[in-house]
Amino acid sequence: MGHSRFIGIFVAASLCGGALAQDAPRLSEAARAMIGTWEFSNADRDKICRFTFSADPAAGGYRLDIDKNCANVFPATRDIVGWAVDNYGGLRLLDRGGHAAIELTEAEAGIYDGFEAGQGRYVLQSAPAPPTHSAADMAGDWALVHGAGKPICTLTLANSPAGADALALTIRPGCDAGVMRFAPNAWRMDEGDLVLLSARGQSWRFEETPAAGAWQRVPESADAILLVRQ
């Protein structure tokens, strides 16, 4: 390869690399303040999901990761994959084409809100750190419930060992057939989630909900199961 041809390739590569680098906008002070996990809700806060704002580039701004169930709760979030802060401090939630699907304005430090016809008011605020629950906090009587229906099983979480890295669990007579097939006999806390375990190595995982004393089985399904403190 000739010397001049090598220089030409090097210059072209450098220019291309420079163009790619410019695709990712530099984080402003307002944008840096957004990095992390936030809570997205309606005005009554009876519908909530979580957004995680990243500094990784995306079309028109930066990447936004949204809870998997958020599109079911807020259909307008279905195609949102990015975010950007405009020159006036407004927050734009972007679709794959870099277009604003939802626009929010800063109401006060750490709180943004917006309004959409037919959907009402949206509120975005800094998410509190998830509480850490000890085994002693969780020990006691719980009920497994299908959605808002009647309990399908009552069980007791004990704060006593049941083999390696697990605690004892007992179920009361009269449980639903599906629960009996699973046959939980132990439990543990795992990265903030509550996990029920069976002797066959199966597990049901529950994450805490905004409602006090209620944990929802994940991943979510049409036939939702809650674990509710008794």
Buried (B, 14 or more C-beta within 10 A) or exposed (E): EEEEEEEEEEEEEEEEEEEEEEEEEEBEEBBEBBEEBBBBBBEEEEBBBBBBBBEEBBBBBBBBBBBEBBBEBBEBBEBBBBBBBEEEEBBBBBBEEBEBBBBBEBEEEEBBBBEEEEEEEBBBBBBEEEEEBEBEEBBEEBBBBBEEEEBBBBBBBBEEEBEEEBBBBEBEEEBBEEBEEBBBBBBBBEEEBBBBBBEEEEBBBBBBBEEEEBBBBBEBEEEBBBBBEE
